[in-house]
Amino acid sequence: MYLLPIYILMIVAYYLSGFVNALIYGGLIRTPKCHMAHRDDMSEVLSGNVRSIYLEDGGSTASASPTSSDRTSIFASTFNMAEGAVPPPDQLDQWIPKGHDIYVIGVQECIDLRSMRHVMASHLQRINGKTYIEYGREIGRTETLLGYHGFIAITVYVAADDVHAGHFHMHLDATSKVNRGKNLIGLGRASNKGAVGFAFRYFNVTFAVLTCHLASDSTVHFAL
């Protein structure tokens, strides 16, 4: 008889724990430190598949944080170039906007990666009036006759002033590349499919970013 109230309390506590978790992880209870902004509705350009997102840090209490009146922002976008040419300046103006502190650009099937990065860095310096430091990783090759489709690459551009002031730190020792291309029969896998990424800290917030190129034809089988 005395065990019945205890049993009822245990059941109530069990279901309340799930409710509290839903409040916390569902986003109804938030810490005031920072927030992630919305997915940008900028019209798709170049290939028709370009999607971009803005990440904003609203400031926090750490000593290395921006002041309460400042806002920091990250622009991230990905572009499947389909072995095409580097975009001209007018298309870059439509794609890459000014006014962001960090730019994360992912590309797939990029044949001339060196030129792409050079053009992108020049574009950012022109529209923002400041110098950027470039961090890049890539997998792939340009030998299309061997079944490759150029490079899968990610490039992070950070304002040089932020790097020199210690506001930005790139974690270079983490696993960053995954090759998932064709099996080369004892020689590993080709790098025409896969992912590359970075983890970095900006002020007191750590971000992980990646770009990937995955198989999408009828030969792909997914297993749960």
C-alpha positions in Angstrom: 0.0 0.0 0.0 2.8 2.4 0.9 4.6 1.6 -2.3 1.8 2.9 -4.6 2.6 6.7 -4.1 6.3 6.0 -4.7 5.5 4.0 -7.8 3.3 6.9 -9.1 6.1 9.5 -8.4 8.6 7.3 -10.3 6.3 7.2 -13.3 5.7 11.0 -13.2 9.5 11.7 -12.9 10.2 9.4 -15.8 7.9 11.2 -18.2 8.9 14.6 -16.9 12.5 13.9 -17.7 11.6 13.4 -21.4 9.6 16.6 -21.3 12.5 18.6 -19.9 14.8 17.1 -22.5 12.4 18.2 -25.2 12.3 21.7 -23.9 16.1 21.9 -23.7 17.1 20.2 -27.0 14.1 21.4 -28.9 15.2 25.0 -28.4 12.5 26.3 -26.0 15.1 26.8 -23.3 18.2 28.6 -24.6 21.3 30.2 -23.1 21.6 33.9 -23.9 25.2 33.5 -25.2 24.7 33.1 -28.9 22.3 32.2 -31.5 22.4 30.8 -35.0 20.7 32.8 -37.7 18.5 31.7 -40.5 19.2 30.1 -43.8 19.6 32.9 -46.3 17.0 33.2 -49.0 19.4 34.7 -51.6 18.5 33.5 -55.0 20.4 30.5 -56.4 23.0 31.5 -58.9 25.6 30.1 -61.2 24.6 26.4 -61.2 21.2 26.7 -59.9 22.1 24.6 -56.9 24.0 27.1 -54.8 22.6 27.5 -51.3 24.1 29.7 -48.7 23.7 30.2 -45.0 24.6 32.9 -42.5 25.9 32.0 -39.0 25.9 34.9 -36.5 27.4 35.1 -33.0 25.5 37.6 -30.9 28.4 38.1 -28.4 29.1 36.3 -25.1 30.8 36.7 -21.8 34.3 35.3 -22.6 37.2 37.7 -22.5 38.0 37.1 -26.1 34.5 37.9 -27.3 33.3 40.8 -29.3 31.8 43.8 -27.5 28.1 43.8 -26.9 27.5 46.2 -29.7 29.4 44.1 -32.3 28.1 41.2 -34.3 30.3 38.6 -36.1 29.0 36.7 -39.1 30.0 33.7 -41.2 29.0 33.2 -44.8 29.0 29.6 -46.0 28.1 28.3 -49.4 28.7 25.3 -51.7 28.9 25.1 -55.5 29.1 22.1 -57.8 31.1 23.5 -60.7 30.4 20.5 -63.0 34.0 20.8 -64.4 33.1 24.3 -65.6 35.1 27.5 -65.7 35.9 29.8 -62.8 32.9 32.2 -62.4 33.5 35.7 -63.8 33.4 38.8 -61.5 29.7 39.7 -62.2 28.6 36.2 -61.1 30.8 36.3 -58.0 29.1 39.6 -57.1 25.7 37.8 -57.2 27.0 34.8 -55.2 29.4 36.2 -52.6 28.1 39.2 -50.6 30.2 41.7 -48.7 30.2 42.4 -45.0 31.1 39.0 -43.4 34.0 38.2 -41.1 34.6 34.6 -42.3 33.8 33.0 -45.6 33.5 29.2 -46.0 33.4 28.1 -49.7 32.9 24.5 -50.8 33.3 23.4 -54.4 32.8 20.1 -56.1 34.1 19.0 -59.6 36.4 22.0 -59.7 39.1 21.6 -62.4 41.1 24.7 -61.8 41.2 24.9 -58.0 44.2 27.3 -57.8 42.6 29.9 -60.1 39.2 29.5 -58.2 40.9 30.3 -54.9 42.9 33.2 -56.3 39.8 34.7 -57.9 37.8 34.3 -54.7 40.4 35.9 -52.5 40.7 38.8 -54.9 36.9 39.2 -54.9 36.7 39.3 -51.1 39.5 41.8 -50.8 37.8 44.0 -53.4 34.3 44.0 -51.9 35.4 44.2 -48.2 38.5 46.4 -48.5 40.7 44.1 -46.3 43.1 41.2 -46.6 42.0 37.6 -45.9 44.1 34.6 -44.9 43.2 31.4 -46.8 42.9 27.9 -45.3 42.3 25.1 -47.9 41.8 21.4 -48.1 40.9 19.2 -51.0 40.7 15.7 -52.5 40.6 14.7 -56.1 42.5 15.0 -59.3 42.1 16.7 -62.7 42.6 13.6 -64.9 39.1 13.2 -66.2 40.1 10.4 -68.6 40.8 8.3 -65.5 37.4 8.9 -64.1 38.1 11.9 -61.9 36.0 15.0 -62.0 38.3 17.6 -60.6 38.6 18.6 -56.9 36.3 18.4 -53.9 37.6 21.3 -51.9 36.8 23.6 -48.9 38.4 27.0 -48.4 38.0 29.2 -45.4 38.8 32.9 -45.7 39.4 34.8 -42.5 40.2 38.5 -42.1 44.0 38.8 -41.5 43.4 41.3 -38.6 41.4 38.6 -36.7 44.1 36.0 -37.2 46.9 38.3 -36.1 44.8 39.4 -33.0 44.3 35.8 -32.0 40.6 35.8 -32.5 40.7 32.9 -34.9 42.3 29.5 -34.5 42.3 26.6 -37.0 42.5 23.1 -35.6 44.8 21.4 -38.1 45.3 18.0 -36.3 41.8 16.6 -36.7 40.7 14.1 -39.3 39.8 16.2 -42.3 39.4 14.0 -45.4 37.3 11.0 -46.4 37.7 9.4 -49.8 34.6 7.4 -50.9 35.1 7.1 -54.6 35.5 4.0 -56.7 37.3 1.0 -55.3 40.7 0.8 -57.0 41.1 -2.9 -56.1 43.9 -3.0 -53.5 45.0 0.5 -54.1 42.5 2.3 -51.9 39.7 4.4 -53.2 39.6 7.1 -55.8 39.0 10.6 -54.5 36.2 11.6 -56.9 33.7 11.2 -54.1 34.0 12.0 -50.4 34.3 15.0 -48.1 36.8 17.5 -46.7 36.3 19.7 -43.7 37.8 22.0 -41.0 37.2 22.7 -37.3 38.0 26.1 -36.1 37.5 28.5 -33.2 36.3 32.0 -33.7 36.5 34.0 -30.5 35.0 31.5 -28.0 32.8 29.5 -30.4 34.0 26.4 -32.2 32.6 25.5 -35.6 32.9 22.4 -37.8 32.4 22.8 -41.5 32.6 20.4 -44.4 31.8 20.0 -48.1 31.1 16.7 -49.7 30.4 15.1 -53.1 28.3 12.0 -52.8 27.1 9.4 -55.4 23.5 10.0 -56.5 22.9 7.5 -59.3 20.9 4.3 -59.3 23.9 2.2 -58.3 24.0 3.6 -54.8 22.5 1.3 -52.1 21.9 2.6 -48.6 21.9 0.3 -45.6 20.5 1.2 -42.2 
